[in-house]
Amino acid sequence: MDRRWETKQTESWPRLALMVGLALVVMTFLLPLLFLPGERAPRESPDPLPTATLPRMPDTGAKPVTGWDEGQTLRFLTAEGTVEELTLKEYLWGVVAAEMPASFQTEALKAQTVAARTYAYRQKKLGVDKHPQADVCGDHTCCQAYLKREQARENWGEDAGLYEEKIARAVAETDGLLCLYEGEPIDALFFSSAAGVTSDAVEVWGAEVPYLRSVSSPEGEEVPGWQTLVTFTPEEFSARFRETWPQADFSGATETWFSQPALDPSGAVASITIGGVEVTGFQARQALGLRSAHFTVEPSGELIRIFVTGYGHGVGMSQYGANALAVEGKSFEEILKWYYTGITVENPE
């Protein structure tokens, strides 16, 4: 036997054993690392495992009723004296476009839509003595103002597309919702702006209405024309006032023509004596063409100054107040419940 071969074989066994050992280490510990997944975007499992969640609170908000407005029709008395049949959906678009600035917050526009819908629905249900041939008209002194789409687009100019969509959304997202008190549609009165507080219906018209109470209203200096000054010469004032109360006596100095006014809880003039005739603040406002019954009088020998705050009768929902509440984050339903005490917002059917 060749001893050189035997010696080589004997010397190679330890080397072979070492190589085999290293191979086992690689296969056992290092090779699996080569197949670990790299970092990648997570993906949804087709069958996710169930997880524990907190119980979901019920949504108690008002739910629109899709297609309800489209299914309701109104007889509309036009300015030309003809009567047209409109769907409630089309009518509401025209009312909101006419009654509230389309630049207002969407939630304010929704609140206006629900108020306008409630008013129209109630008119249709009760009937109107002034125009029995029609449910509503476009005269704001009688019913609600109304704008045709063509006129609204012309008024809005380059913003027409945006504003048209905003109002359509306000109508669609409140479809069929009304302000109800004890299940009946309310007399959803509204006006432009308050002097910090709305008026109770009983203070303005002498009628107690449970949902038309005095509430705070957050608008202020941001409202165009929120505070105005009206001036009269003594001759202009006496002639204007006598158109309604011809018995008024305006002899003597102008400072003696006016009593100290009595104010209602909202700060509006409840009553004042002018030229010996006691009138309500609401009556004085109408006779003198004032923007609201929140006024003070400063007479002098040559001029009578009347300082006025707010615009409108002051009862129900303030439109600028609604927008201010929307800016604060209030929903349309919260806005409506703010101004109409004790109501619900829902579909009547």
LODREN-540876 format. One record per residue (C-alpha): x, y, z. Coordinates in nm, 2 decimals. Layout:
// LODREN-540876
X	Y	Z
...
// end
This chain:
// LODREN-540876
0.00	0.00	0.00
0.13	0.35	-0.08
0.18	0.53	0.25
0.17	0.87	0.07
-0.19	0.81	-0.03
-0.28	0.69	0.32
-0.12	1.00	0.47
-0.32	1.23	0.23
-0.65	1.06	0.32
-0.58	1.08	0.69
-0.50	1.45	0.66
-0.81	1.53	0.46
-1.08	1.39	0.69
-1.06	1.68	0.94
-1.08	1.93	0.65
-1.38	1.75	0.51
-1.55	1.74	0.84
-1.50	2.11	0.88
-1.65	2.18	0.54
-1.95	1.97	0.61
-2.00	2.15	0.94
-1.99	2.49	0.77
-2.24	2.38	0.51
-2.48	2.27	0.78
-2.45	2.61	0.95
-2.53	2.79	0.63
-2.83	2.57	0.55
-2.97	2.60	0.90
-2.92	2.96	0.99
-2.82	3.18	0.69
-3.01	3.03	0.39
-3.36	3.12	0.53
-3.26	3.48	0.56
-3.23	3.49	0.18
-3.61	3.43	0.15
-3.75	3.68	0.40
-3.99	3.92	0.24
-3.88	4.28	0.18
-4.07	4.59	0.29
-4.38	4.66	0.07
-4.71	4.85	0.07
-4.97	4.68	0.29
-5.26	4.52	0.11
-5.61	4.43	0.23
-5.66	4.07	0.33
-5.95	3.92	0.14
-6.09	3.78	0.46
-5.98	4.00	0.74
-5.98	3.86	1.09
-6.26	4.00	1.32
-6.15	4.27	1.55
-6.30	4.41	1.87
-6.47	4.75	1.82
-6.65	5.00	2.04
-7.03	4.99	2.00
-7.15	5.25	1.74
-7.38	5.52	1.88
-7.71	5.56	1.68
-7.72	5.85	1.44
-8.01	6.07	1.55
-7.97	6.34	1.28
-8.24	6.43	1.03
-8.25	6.20	0.73
-8.35	6.34	0.39
-8.61	6.15	0.19
-8.48	6.11	-0.16
-8.73	6.23	-0.43
-8.98	6.38	-0.19
-8.95	6.73	-0.31
-8.98	6.61	-0.67
-9.31	6.45	-0.59
-9.47	6.76	-0.44
-9.62	7.03	-0.65
-9.71	7.39	-0.58
-9.93	7.64	-0.76
-9.71	7.95	-0.79
-9.84	8.30	-0.86
-9.60	8.48	-1.09
-9.54	8.86	-1.08
-9.73	8.88	-1.41
-10.04	8.73	-1.24
-10.04	8.39	-1.40
-10.03	8.06	-1.20
-9.76	7.80	-1.28
-9.73	7.45	-1.14
-9.38	7.39	-1.00
-9.23	7.10	-0.82
-9.13	7.18	-0.47
-8.77	7.11	-0.57
-8.76	7.37	-0.84
-8.95	7.62	-0.62
-8.71	7.58	-0.33
-8.41	7.65	-0.56
-8.56	7.98	-0.67
-8.65	8.08	-0.31
-8.31	8.01	-0.16
-8.14	8.19	-0.46
-8.36	8.49	-0.39
-8.37	8.49	-0.01
-8.01	8.42	0.10
-7.67	8.51	-0.04
-7.54	8.21	-0.22
-7.19	8.29	-0.08
-7.31	8.18	0.27
-7.20	7.86	0.43
-7.36	7.54	0.30
-7.52	7.46	0.64
-7.68	7.80	0.65
-7.82	7.75	0.30
-7.96	7.41	0.41
-8.12	7.58	0.71
-8.28	7.84	0.48
-8.40	7.56	0.25
-8.57	7.37	0.53
-8.73	7.69	0.66
-8.85	7.78	0.31
-8.98	7.42	0.25
-9.17	7.43	0.58
-9.33	7.77	0.50
-9.44	7.66	0.15
-9.57	7.32	0.28
-9.77	7.49	0.55
-9.91	7.75	0.31
-10.03	7.47	0.08
-10.19	7.29	0.37
-10.37	7.59	0.51
-10.45	7.79	0.20
-10.38	8.16	0.14
-10.66	8.42	0.16
-10.46	8.68	-0.05
-10.43	8.45	-0.35
-10.66	8.15	-0.32
-10.59	8.04	-0.67
-10.22	7.97	-0.57
-10.04	7.82	-0.28
-9.75	8.07	-0.29
-9.63	8.38	-0.47
-9.30	8.54	-0.53
-9.37	8.86	-0.33
-9.16	8.86	-0.01
-9.41	9.09	0.17
-9.67	8.82	0.12
-9.49	8.48	0.09
-9.13	8.43	-0.01
-8.91	8.59	-0.27
-8.83	8.38	-0.58
-8.58	8.40	-0.86
-8.58	8.22	-1.19
-8.26	8.04	-1.28
-8.18	8.27	-1.57
-8.21	8.58	-1.35
-8.01	8.42	-1.07
-7.73	8.33	-1.31
-7.72	8.68	-1.45
-7.70	8.83	-1.09
-7.41	8.59	-1.00
-7.20	8.65	-1.31
-6.88	8.44	-1.32
-6.97	8.27	-0.99
-7.30	8.14	-1.14
-7.18	7.78	-1.18
-7.05	7.75	-0.82
-7.36	7.91	-0.66
-7.60	7.71	-0.87
-7.44	7.39	-0.75
-7.43	7.51	-0.38
-7.81	7.57	-0.38
-7.89	7.25	-0.56
-7.69	7.06	-0.30
-7.87	7.24	-0.01
-8.20	7.14	-0.16
-8.10	6.78	-0.24
-7.93	6.71	0.10
-8.24	6.83	0.30
-8.49	6.66	0.07
-8.83	6.64	0.24
-8.72	6.77	0.58
-8.95	7.02	0.76
-8.95	7.20	1.09
-9.23	7.05	1.30
-9.37	7.14	1.63
-9.58	6.87	1.79
-9.60	6.70	1.45
-9.72	7.00	1.26
-9.53	7.23	1.02
-9.44	7.56	1.19
-9.48	7.91	1.06
-9.10	7.92	0.97
-9.05	8.30	0.98
-8.70	8.44	0.90
-8.54	8.78	0.85
-8.21	8.93	0.76
-8.02	9.02	1.07
-8.08	9.07	1.44
-7.93	9.32	1.69
-7.78	9.04	1.90
-8.11	8.89	2.01
-8.42	8.79	1.81
-8.77	8.90	1.92
-9.05	8.70	2.07
-9.35	8.68	1.85
-9.57	8.81	2.13
-9.37	9.13	2.16
-9.40	9.20	1.78
-9.75	9.09	1.70
-9.91	9.02	2.03
-9.96	8.65	1.96
-9.79	8.38	2.17
-9.62	8.12	1.96
-9.42	7.86	2.15
-9.15	7.80	1.89
-9.10	8.17	1.81
-8.92	8.28	2.13
-8.64	8.53	2.18
-8.29	8.38	2.15
-7.94	8.52	2.12
-7.80	8.57	1.76
-7.43	8.59	1.69
-7.40	8.82	1.39
-7.26	9.17	1.41
-7.03	9.41	1.24
-6.97	9.17	0.95
-7.32	9.23	0.83
-7.35	9.49	0.55
-7.57	9.78	0.67
-7.60	9.62	1.02
-7.61	9.97	1.17
-7.78	10.25	0.97
-7.86	10.62	1.02
-8.19	10.77	0.89
-8.23	11.14	0.90
-8.54	11.36	0.86
-8.60	11.73	0.87
-8.89	11.81	1.11
-9.12	11.88	0.82
-9.03	11.55	0.64
-9.08	11.36	0.96
-9.42	11.50	1.05
-9.55	11.46	0.70
-9.43	11.10	0.68
-9.58	11.01	1.02
-9.91	11.17	0.95
-9.96	10.95	0.64
-10.05	10.68	0.89
-10.16	10.88	1.19
-10.31	11.21	1.07
-10.41	11.30	1.43
-10.05	11.34	1.55
-9.96	11.67	1.70
-9.62	11.81	1.61
-9.65	12.15	1.76
-9.37	12.27	1.99
-9.00	12.18	1.98
-8.90	11.86	1.81
-8.75	11.73	2.14
-9.10	11.72	2.28
-9.24	11.50	2.00
-9.10	11.18	2.14
-9.14	10.99	2.46
-8.88	10.77	2.62
-8.93	10.43	2.44
-9.02	10.11	2.63
-8.80	9.82	2.52
-8.89	9.46	2.49
-8.65	9.19	2.63
-8.46	9.18	2.30
-8.38	9.55	2.32
-8.62	9.64	2.04
-8.87	9.93	2.08
-9.19	9.78	2.23
-9.37	10.11	2.23
-9.31	10.48	2.19
-9.53	10.79	2.19
-9.47	11.02	1.88
-9.67	11.34	1.84
-9.90	11.23	2.12
-9.98	10.89	1.95
-9.86	10.57	2.12
-9.73	10.32	1.86
-9.54	10.00	1.87
-9.19	9.98	1.75
-9.30	9.76	1.47
-9.56	10.02	1.36
-9.31	10.30	1.38
-9.06	10.10	1.17
-9.32	10.05	0.90
-9.44	10.41	0.90
-9.09	10.55	0.88
-8.93	10.29	0.66
-8.67	10.18	0.91
-8.48	9.86	0.87
-8.58	9.72	1.21
-8.75	9.81	1.54
-8.41	9.83	1.72
-8.38	10.20	1.70
-8.30	10.51	1.90
-8.42	10.87	1.82
-8.21	11.18	1.86
-8.42	11.49	1.78
-8.28	11.84	1.75
-8.42	12.17	1.62
-8.30	12.12	1.26
-8.27	11.74	1.22
-8.41	11.42	1.36
-8.16	11.13	1.36
-8.27	10.77	1.40
-8.00	10.50	1.46
-8.11	10.15	1.36
-7.95	9.81	1.42
-8.03	9.49	1.23
-8.27	9.44	0.94
-8.62	9.28	0.94
-8.90	9.20	1.18
-8.67	9.01	1.42
-8.88	8.70	1.47
-8.77	8.35	1.39
-8.44	8.27	1.21
-8.19	8.54	1.14
-8.02	8.46	0.81
-7.69	8.63	0.90
-7.71	8.47	1.24
-7.75	8.13	1.07
-7.44	8.19	0.87
-7.24	8.30	1.18
-7.35	7.97	1.35
-7.25	7.77	1.04
-6.91	7.94	1.05
-6.88	7.82	1.41
-6.94	7.46	1.29
-7.31	7.42	1.36
-7.51	7.19	1.14
-7.83	7.30	0.96
-8.04	7.11	1.21
-7.86	7.27	1.51
-7.92	7.61	1.35
-8.29	7.55	1.30
-8.33	7.42	1.66
-8.14	7.73	1.78
-8.39	7.97	1.63
-8.71	7.77	1.65
-8.76	7.66	2.01
-8.87	7.30	2.07
-8.90	7.18	1.71
-8.80	6.86	1.54
-8.66	6.84	1.19
-8.81	6.55	1.00
-9.03	6.44	0.71
-9.41	6.47	0.80
-9.51	6.15	0.63
// end
